[in-house]
Amino acid sequence: MTAASPERIGPNSEVVRDWLADYVYETMRTDSLEQVVSRLDSAIVAKVPELSDRDVRRDLAASTRAHARTTLSGITSDTFEYVLPEEAHAFARTIARRGFDLRVLLRTYHAGLDAVIDYMTDAIEERPAPQEIERAVMLRMFDRATKWVNMSVELLTDTYMEERERVLRAALNRRTETIRALLAGDDIDADQASVRLGYRLNQRHLAFVLWTDEGESGSGDGEVIGLLERVAAKVAAEVGAGRVLTAASGASGMWAWAGLDDSEPGHGRIEQGAADIGALERIGDLVDAPVRVAFGAPAGQIAGFRQSHREAVAARQVAERGPVRAHRVIDYREVEIAYLAGADDAAMRGLIGRELRALSGRDANSARLRATLHAYLKSHRSPEATAKLLGVHKNTVRYRIQRIEELLGRPIEQRSLPLELALACLAVYGVDVLPDRPEAR
């Protein structure tokens, strides 16, 4: 019997399904699937920059992941059964709640289809199908991807319109649009905006953002938003705020502002920001898993409304990157230096390697010497204060400082500020930012 020619093998042939079954098995492994999701989302955000916000992108990733699992699991079946995952509906609702036009949702799926086709083309090149079935494999994959996207757009348009209509009917829409205008720096009347928000803008504000741990957001986005609302109210009460303003930033995220009216008793509890140790501890007692909170610093008027929010968002970025992610509550001023230095990752790593030199090893002794140096610099170079902070004898501190200077090849005072910056970054981001090999003296 002669081998079948490419023309005789169709997209529904058994040999095509067998090849696709092997392909799906490899792709559905967690590490492979996450790489696909990351690639598709990056391509989508590049074409739809409105989705670059952290909470929106998180919802996009959940939707893409769910789409991928559903389509891949059914690609070998002869019947095309379409069941839209709930994560896709949640993403469409997020687009509506954030005040984006329907065109943003449509552009997202059109960009997604382009990204899927590019990915499938590369996948065939990297894992070539036998020549006699390659065309049939491509036809089947393209046909399923196109049908899936077209049907998704059709159904999700209804989801978007229903949510958008609900939002438009409620005061939530006016509040969301006003907040967006304030954060964008639009020229807006403070008194009129205050009425729309039910929140006074001509006061001091403490902005904070709330979100949930990845993968622990609960069974429904409405349920999560309700949880975050309750935590925000508790936090506002703890800091002595007269009023709290909240706005959902995604299916599992929220922005909040606590109004610190100088005329109201208790506002001084947070005058220095959440960085006050006592305030952080009290608020930490109110925040249980899976919720996390990041604070900006208090600031006044509309400019302060924006500034404090930017700082809270920055603190969240730091919290999700380094060892501080173990903390449920984080304040911007505790991580400000690390945030600013970490804006350029390569430059920060260069600073750490250059300044710490032989101290940048990953062994226990290097870690102990770095901790001693950091405490020494924070204690204004006092061996006694450092010893008290570390719980060791002052002579131990003196010996370690001597050893540190030997490893650095210079006196600490010669480069004390860059050293402190490097150690602050390392304390926030962890040993992952250490160079692979310590620099020689």
LUMVEXPA-138441 format. One line per field, with one value per residue (C-alpha): y, z, x. Coordinates in pm, 1 decimal. Layout:
// residues N
c2 c(Y;...)
c3 c(Z;...)
c1 c(X;...)
END
This chain:
// residues 441
c2 c(0.0;339.5;629.9;867.1;1194.9;1530.1;1589.7;1272.9;1356.4;1593.6;1798.0;1535.5;1238.4;1008.2;1069.7;1444.8;1392.0;1168.0;1432.1;1701.4;1481.7;1462.5;1836.9;1911.6;1681.8;1876.0;2218.2;2146.3;2095.3;2389.8;2540.0;2514.4;2652.1;2951.1;3032.3;3029.9;3251.9;3498.6;3515.0;3569.8;3832.6;4027.7;4038.4;4149.8;4426.4;4555.0;4618.8;4715.2;4926.9;4999.6;4650.7;4720.7;4806.6;4539.8;4430.7;4432.0;4231.7;3982.7;3929.3;3902.3;3628.4;3434.6;3457.7;3358.5;3063.3;2938.4;2981.8;2788.5;2498.0;2469.1;2494.1;2260.7;1997.4;1989.1;2026.3;1650.2;1602.0;1576.8;1773.2;2142.6;2200.2;2561.9;2640.7;2986.9;2984.1;3204.4;3382.2;3520.2;3666.0;3814.5;3983.5;4130.0;4265.3;4421.8;4602.9;4740.6;4840.2;5026.9;5244.6;5116.8;5120.8;4794.4;4840.1;4760.2;4415.6;4358.7;4474.0;4237.6;3933.3;4039.3;4088.4;3755.5;3575.0;3725.6;3617.0;3262.8;3227.1;3349.3;3105.7;2808.8;2886.5;2887.4;2573.3;2382.8;2503.3;2408.2;2069.2;1982.8;1761.7;1493.3;1655.7;1458.5;1594.5;1939.6;2121.8;1933.0;2008.3;2379.9;2388.3;2218.8;2447.9;2766.9;2660.0;2589.9;2910.4;3128.6;2969.7;2998.9;3369.5;3458.3;3284.1;3436.5;3786.8;3723.3;3596.2;3833.3;4134.5;4048.5;4007.4;4343.0;4524.4;4380.6;4484.3;4823.8;4890.9;4794.8;5022.1;5310.3;5288.0;5314.8;5592.1;5363.3;5476.1;5843.1;5759.8;5548.3;5810.6;6085.4;5884.2;5812.8;6183.8;6277.4;6022.3;6126.6;6488.8;6621.8;6974.2;6901.2;7109.9;6985.2;7067.9;6902.8;6596.4;6573.3;6563.6;6289.4;6083.1;6148.1;6212.0;6546.7;6621.6;6935.2;6735.0;6502.0;6156.7;5823.7;5606.3;5229.8;4941.9;4601.0;4273.3;3900.4;3637.3;3481.5;3187.6;3256.3;3506.3;3288.9;3156.2;3483.7;3832.5;3992.7;3790.9;3910.1;4275.2;4250.2;4111.0;4391.8;4651.1;4518.7;4521.9;4876.1;4993.5;4835.3;4993.7;5335.5;5307.0;5206.9;5512.8;5741.8;5832.9;6010.9;5864.5;5597.4;5603.1;5273.3;5162.8;4809.9;4795.9;4441.3;4114.9;4080.3;4429.3;4758.0;5118.5;5309.0;5651.6;5734.4;6097.1;6242.8;6541.7;6751.2;6855.7;6500.2;6328.1;6044.2;6165.3;6206.1;5830.5;5817.5;6161.2;6007.5;5748.3;5375.9;5357.9;5414.5;5074.9;5080.1;5164.7;4886.1;4631.7;4739.3;4731.6;4398.3;4249.2;4345.9;4193.6;3816.9;3591.7;3612.4;3995.5;4220.9;4598.8;4854.1;5218.3;5547.1;5841.6;6094.8;6402.7;6687.4;6810.4;6669.7;6653.9;6452.0;6225.3;6131.9;6122.4;5898.0;5657.8;5640.3;5554.9;5283.1;5124.3;5140.1;4974.4;4693.1;4638.0;4598.6;4371.6;4133.6;4115.2;4041.4;3865.5;4140.8;3968.5;3758.5;4068.6;4135.9;4512.2;4725.0;5098.7;5289.5;5481.8;5157.0;5046.6;5378.4;5355.0;4999.8;5097.6;5389.6;5188.8;4890.2;5096.3;5000.4;4637.1;4606.7;4923.9;4805.1;4469.5;4649.9;4871.0;4569.4;4375.2;4675.3;4802.4;4474.9;4304.4;4000.3;4047.0;3949.5;3575.3;3353.4;3165.7;3207.3;3398.1;3658.6;3698.7;3749.0;4011.6;4195.0;4199.1;4337.6;4608.4;4708.4;4734.3;4925.5;5185.4;5221.3;5264.8;5563.0;5350.1;5283.7;4938.1;4955.6;5034.7;4773.1;4509.0;4588.0;4570.0;4234.2;4087.0;4024.2;4157.6;4488.1;4323.3;4081.9;4379.8;4536.5;4212.0;4177.7;4540.4;4482.9;4171.8;4358.6;4631.2;4367.9;4208.7;4546.3;4656.4;5003.2;5179.5;5173.3;5553.7;5586.9;5453.3;5442.8;5585.1;5352.3;5062.3;5147.2;5174.5;4835.0;4672.7;4834.7;4686.7;4347.2;4358.1;4423.1;4211.3;3923.5;3719.1;3680.1;4021.2;3915.2;3867.3;3508.8;3564.5;3817.0;4082.2;4048.6;4330.2)
c3 c(0.0;-91.7;157.7;151.5;-30.8;150.2;-53.4;80.5;448.7;583.4;906.7;1068.1;991.6;1274.4;1215.4;1253.6;1579.1;1710.7;1636.8;1801.7;2107.7;2163.7;2108.1;2360.2;2619.7;2601.2;2602.5;2889.5;3130.8;3371.3;3271.6;2898.3;2934.8;3139.0;2872.2;2608.7;2822.3;2886.0;2517.0;2405.2;2670.5;2592.5;2225.5;2313.6;2553.3;2294.0;2062.9;2332.3;2584.6;2784.3;2931.9;3079.8;3423.4;3677.8;3775.5;3419.7;3298.0;3578.6;3464.5;3104.7;3204.8;3384.8;3077.1;2835.7;3055.3;3075.8;2699.0;2627.2;2852.3;2705.9;2339.3;2372.4;2556.1;2273.4;1969.8;1907.7;1924.3;1600.1;1753.3;1827.0;2168.0;2278.6;2650.4;2734.6;3061.2;3348.3;3352.8;3006.3;3130.9;3432.1;3199.5;2983.6;3297.6;3409.9;3074.5;3126.0;3489.9;3409.7;3166.4;2851.1;2519.2;2366.7;2100.3;2362.5;2411.1;2034.9;1978.2;2253.1;2077.7;1733.0;1873.8;2051.7;1727.9;1556.8;1851.6;1844.0;1470.8;1518.7;1805.7;1614.4;1316.1;1541.2;1719.8;1391.5;1300.2;1640.9;1652.4;1286.2;1188.7;925.9;584.2;470.1;753.3;816.4;602.4;762.2;1112.7;1034.8;881.9;1183.5;1434.0;1241.6;1190.1;1561.8;1672.6;1435.0;1535.2;1903.2;1884.7;1672.2;1909.2;2211.5;2071.5;2001.3;2351.4;2541.4;2366.8;2542.4;2874.5;2828.8;2732.2;3027.7;3273.0;3112.4;3127.7;3493.7;3568.7;3373.6;3573.3;3900.2;4068.7;4044.1;3686.3;3781.4;4061.0;3836.2;3563.0;3814.9;3974.3;3634.1;3548.0;3878.8;3838.7;3477.7;3588.0;3395.0;3471.2;3703.1;3951.0;4300.8;4452.3;4171.1;4180.9;4557.6;4515.3;4252.8;4470.3;4800.2;4925.0;5004.8;4797.0;4980.8;5266.2;5327.3;5171.3;5254.9;4945.0;4961.5;4722.8;4813.4;4626.5;4685.5;4659.8;4316.0;4273.8;4601.2;4490.7;4564.3;4355.6;4210.1;4144.7;4321.0;4630.8;4627.4;4578.0;4877.2;5088.0;4982.5;5057.5;5413.0;5469.7;5329.6;5574.8;5867.5;5762.6;5726.3;6072.8;6221.4;6079.7;6205.1;5862.9;5839.3;5498.5;5266.4;4888.2;4702.0;4340.3;4205.0;3985.3;3862.0;3954.5;4258.6;4318.7;4468.4;4500.7;4817.4;4974.6;5341.0;5410.0;5695.7;5809.8;6049.2;6234.6;6327.5;6632.8;6570.5;6238.8;6397.6;6429.8;6068.5;6026.4;5951.4;5719.7;5758.2;5800.0;6170.3;6323.7;6557.1;6273.3;6056.1;6333.6;6407.0;6042.1;5994.9;6258.5;6040.3;5717.4;5683.8;5388.3;5101.7;5121.9;5099.7;5131.7;5013.6;5132.4;4991.6;5212.7;5325.1;5102.2;5057.5;4798.1;4446.3;4383.2;4702.7;4596.9;4286.5;4451.3;4739.5;4494.1;4271.3;4577.8;4688.4;4342.2;4351.9;4695.3;4557.0;4271.5;4522.6;4742.7;4454.5;4349.4;4652.8;4990.4;5131.0;4946.7;5260.9;5437.0;5425.7;5475.5;5314.0;5315.3;5028.2;5245.6;5380.7;5027.0;4843.9;4791.9;4660.6;4430.0;4279.3;4241.4;4102.2;3823.8;3618.2;3706.9;3529.5;3692.0;4036.9;3994.4;3878.9;4189.1;4419.5;4258.2;4232.9;4588.2;4780.4;4580.4;4776.8;5019.4;4750.5;4799.1;4861.1;5154.0;5517.7;5620.8;5346.5;5446.6;5812.2;5721.0;5497.3;5778.3;6015.2;5768.6;5703.2;6076.0;6128.4;5864.9;5995.3;6347.9;6238.5;6251.3;6624.4;6725.0;7049.1;6877.3;6609.8;6873.6;7049.0;6723.0;6627.2;6976.6;6974.4;7166.3;7049.4;7001.1;6759.7;6562.9;6559.9;6435.0;6159.8;6049.0;6023.8;5813.6;5598.3;5515.6;5426.5;5181.6;5039.0;5002.9;5137.0;5446.9;5480.7;5511.4;5165.6;4998.6;5279.6;5085.7;4782.0;5021.5;5209.9;4882.1;4766.7;5098.8;5102.6;4758.0;4866.7;5181.7;4974.4;4663.0;4817.0;4704.5;4350.7;4267.5;4373.4;4089.3;3993.8;4095.9;4356.4;4217.0;4316.6;4513.0)
c1 c(0.0;146.1;169.1;-124.7;-63.0;-113.4;-429.4;-593.3;-534.8;-796.0;-809.9;-1035.1;-810.1;-708.9;-337.2;-396.7;-586.0;-306.2;-41.8;-252.7;-310.0;66.1;97.8;-180.5;-21.6;306.8;140.9;-97.4;190.8;182.8;517.5;445.3;92.5;210.6;469.3;196.0;-29.0;253.4;339.8;-19.1;-89.5;227.7;129.6;-223.8;-113.5;133.4;-164.0;-415.2;-218.6;-535.1;-489.0;-144.7;-287.6;-187.6;-540.5;-676.5;-377.9;-427.5;-788.0;-666.6;-420.1;-692.8;-915.3;-637.2;-538.1;-897.3;-948.5;-628.3;-720.2;-1069.5;-969.2;-671.4;-872.8;-1128.5;-905.9;-885.8;-1261.7;-1458.6;-1745.3;-1703.1;-1857.5;-1831.7;-1844.0;-1715.4;-1513.6;-1629.4;-1291.3;-1369.6;-1698.4;-1515.1;-1265.9;-1544.6;-1712.5;-1383.3;-1355.4;-1706.2;-1649.8;-1331.7;-1526.6;-1356.4;-1539.0;-1662.9;-1396.3;-1132.4;-1285.8;-1311.1;-952.2;-841.3;-984.4;-867.3;-514.9;-551.6;-636.6;-330.6;-115.8;-259.8;-191.7;168.0;211.9;69.9;292.4;598.3;479.0;462.1;811.7;956.5;780.7;732.5;445.5;512.0;506.3;204.6;-15.5;134.9;-121.2;-411.0;-279.9;-253.8;-601.7;-756.9;-578.3;-661.5;-1023.1;-1074.3;-897.9;-1101.4;-1432.7;-1346.9;-1256.6;-1560.7;-1799.5;-1624.9;-1667.3;-2034.4;-2116.2;-1888.5;-2033.9;-2360.0;-2177.2;-2005.0;-2325.5;-2519.1;-2248.7;-2199.1;-2572.8;-2578.5;-2284.5;-2431.4;-2751.3;-2566.0;-2374.5;-2074.8;-2023.1;-2005.7;-1766.8;-1543.5;-1527.8;-1456.0;-1175.4;-1023.9;-1035.1;-873.0;-594.0;-537.3;-487.0;-786.6;-905.5;-1197.0;-1396.2;-1311.3;-1651.1;-1845.9;-1620.6;-1664.5;-2042.2;-2019.8;-1789.5;-1960.6;-1608.0;-1442.0;-1134.2;-1014.1;-859.8;-567.2;-588.9;-432.2;-449.0;-419.8;-475.1;-614.1;-587.2;-594.0;-324.1;-289.1;-523.1;-708.2;-968.7;-1270.0;-1555.5;-1684.8;-1556.7;-1855.0;-1773.2;-1411.3;-1504.2;-1737.7;-1453.1;-1218.3;-1487.7;-1517.1;-1142.5;-1116.4;-1383.4;-1196.7;-868.3;-1029.7;-1184.0;-847.4;-669.1;-945.0;-1078.7;-1410.1;-1483.8;-1343.2;-1374.7;-1337.5;-1336.7;-1292.6;-982.8;-1040.7;-1207.7;-979.7;-841.2;-955.2;-835.6;-921.7;-873.4;-924.9;-1013.8;-807.7;-1008.4;-796.2;-1109.0;-1201.0;-1055.6;-814.5;-673.8;-330.7;-298.7;-190.9;-34.9;302.9;153.1;115.4;493.3;437.9;521.0;222.8;-14.8;123.2;82.3;-275.4;-373.0;-195.3;-424.7;-722.1;-589.8;-614.8;-535.7;-602.3;-621.8;-315.3;-285.9;-28.3;-27.4;90.2;183.7;-81.4;-106.6;-351.9;-599.5;-644.0;-268.4;-229.5;-517.9;-316.3;25.3;-73.5;-241.8;67.8;274.7;32.1;45.4;427.0;432.6;218.1;462.9;745.6;534.3;467.5;830.0;1043.5;1044.6;821.8;538.5;509.4;377.6;5.1;54.4;325.1;390.5;549.9;792.5;933.5;1027.3;1061.3;1437.4;1412.7;1124.9;1315.3;1636.6;1446.8;1287.4;1594.1;1654.6;1988.6;2121.5;2008.7;2180.1;2492.5;2484.4;2449.4;2731.7;2963.6;2914.9;2891.5;3165.5;3288.9;2997.5;2748.4;2785.7;2483.5;2639.8;2530.7;2844.2;2798.4;2433.2;2533.6;2794.4;2546.3;2287.7;2550.1;2654.8;2293.5;2221.0;2546.0;2457.8;2100.7;2242.6;2456.5;2774.5;2743.2;2878.2;2678.9;2347.7;2418.4;2492.8;2165.4;1971.7;2125.1;2134.1;2510.0;2812.2;2961.3;3300.4;3136.2;3010.5;3358.9;3514.1;3252.0;3295.2;3668.9;3608.9;3354.3;3604.2;3861.8;3618.7;3513.3;3872.5;3795.1;3655.1;3277.0;3265.4;3414.9;3096.7;2842.1;2543.9;2572.9;2627.5;2309.0;2115.3;2241.5;2154.2;1808.5;1735.0;1860.6;1645.9;1333.3;1392.6;1590.0;1887.8;1749.9;1899.1;2250.4;2500.2;2581.2;2939.6;3060.9;3293.4;3654.9;3813.0)
END
